[in-house]
C-alpha cells in the first residue's frame, strides 16, 4: 500500500478524512500537555528562527553578528510571494535566499 505523505491531508477510498495514528497520538499528547494546535504567528518560533539562521548563514557571519537577519513563518508559496513582493518594493538591492527544495507545507524565508 502506498501513501503520499507530502500532501498533509488524506482520505480513504470512500473519500472520508483519514488521520494517521501518529497524528492522533501527537494531538492527544498536545492536548494532555495543555497546549493547543494553533499555527504560529508570522514571526514563527524565535528559538527555531535563531538556530536555522545561524545554520544557514554561519554563526560567525556578519549578518548574524549584526542581527540583520529577518525571518517569517508561513504557508509555502503564499509566504514566498508576499515576502518577495515586500522585498522588491522596499529593499530592491537586497539579496533573498530561498531554500531548495522548499518544504511542501511550510518554509522559512531569510534575507539579510
VMD Tcl script that draws the C-alpha trace (Angstrom):
set ca {
  {0.00 0.00 0.00}
  {1.40 3.39 -0.97}
  {0.53 6.70 0.63}
  {1.68 10.15 -0.48}
  {2.79 11.80 2.76}
  {3.65 15.11 1.07}
  {0.07 16.30 0.83}
  {-0.72 16.64 4.54}
  {-4.40 15.66 4.25}
  {-5.52 12.14 3.44}
  {-8.76 10.39 2.50}
  {-9.96 6.80 2.46}
  {-11.21 5.05 -0.69}
  {-14.65 6.28 0.38}
  {-13.24 9.86 0.39}
  {-13.61 10.17 4.16}
  {-10.88 12.02 6.09}
  {-8.14 9.67 7.29}
  {-5.94 10.73 10.20}
  {-2.68 8.83 10.67}
  {-2.38 7.10 14.06}
  {0.83 9.00 14.80}
  {-1.06 12.27 14.25}
  {-3.86 11.16 16.57}
  {-1.30 10.24 19.24}
  {0.51 13.57 18.80}
  {-2.76 15.53 19.06}
  {-3.70 13.65 22.24}
  {-0.29 14.34 23.80}
  {-0.53 18.00 22.84}
  {-3.93 18.35 24.49}
  {-2.81 16.38 27.58}
  {0.05 18.86 28.00}
  {-2.49 21.70 27.97}
  {-1.32 23.08 24.64}
  {-3.32 23.96 21.56}
  {-2.91 23.24 17.86}
  {-2.92 26.79 16.57}
  {-0.47 27.86 13.91}
  {2.45 30.01 14.93}
  {2.30 33.74 14.33}
  {4.00 35.25 11.28}
  {7.17 35.67 13.38}
  {7.40 31.92 13.89}
  {9.19 30.29 16.80}
  {12.06 32.58 17.87}
  {14.41 29.80 19.02}
  {13.89 27.89 15.76}
  {14.44 31.03 13.68}
  {17.68 31.80 15.50}
  {19.30 28.39 15.09}
  {18.19 27.94 11.48}
  {19.50 31.39 10.53}
  {22.82 30.51 12.19}
  {22.87 27.21 10.32}
  {22.06 28.90 7.01}
  {24.46 31.84 7.26}
  {27.01 30.52 9.78}
  {27.29 31.69 13.39}
  {30.24 33.97 12.59}
  {28.62 35.62 9.56}
  {28.37 39.41 9.76}
  {24.61 39.38 9.17}
  {24.18 37.18 12.25}
  {26.61 39.20 14.35}
  {24.92 42.49 13.39}
  {21.45 40.99 13.84}
  {20.48 41.84 10.25}
  {18.50 38.65 9.61}
  {14.74 38.86 9.32}
  {12.61 35.71 9.38}
  {8.96 34.94 8.85}
  {6.92 31.77 9.06}
  {4.02 30.85 6.86}
  {2.41 28.60 4.31}
  {4.62 27.77 1.31}
  {4.13 29.90 -1.80}
  {1.96 32.50 -0.05}
  {4.81 33.43 2.26}
  {7.34 33.45 -0.54}
  {5.22 35.58 -2.85}
  {4.28 38.17 -0.21}
  {7.81 38.38 1.16}
  {9.36 38.69 -2.29}
  {6.92 41.48 -3.18}
  {7.74 43.34 0.04}
  {11.48 43.00 -0.52}
  {11.20 44.05 -4.16}
  {9.26 47.17 -3.24}
  {11.13 48.36 -0.15}
  {14.57 46.75 -0.46}
  {15.28 46.45 -4.20}
  {19.04 45.93 -3.74}
  {18.74 43.21 -1.09}
  {19.60 39.56 -1.68}
  {16.95 36.93 -0.98}
  {17.86 33.31 -0.13}
  {15.18 30.65 -0.52}
  {15.93 27.03 0.32}
  {15.70 24.45 -2.44}
  {13.70 22.37 -2.21}
  {11.20 24.16 -0.03}
  {9.00 22.15 2.29}
  {5.61 21.23 0.83}
  {3.69 22.77 3.71}
  {5.90 25.34 5.43}
  {9.02 27.18 4.51}
  {11.31 29.72 6.04}
  {12.45 32.78 4.13}
  {15.63 34.57 5.13}
  {17.07 37.79 3.84}
  {19.85 39.96 5.07}
}
mol new
graphics top color blue
foreach p $ca { graphics top sphere $p radius 0.5 }
foreach p [lrange $ca 0 end-1] q [lrange $ca 1 end] { graphics top cylinder $p $q radius 0.2 }
display resetview
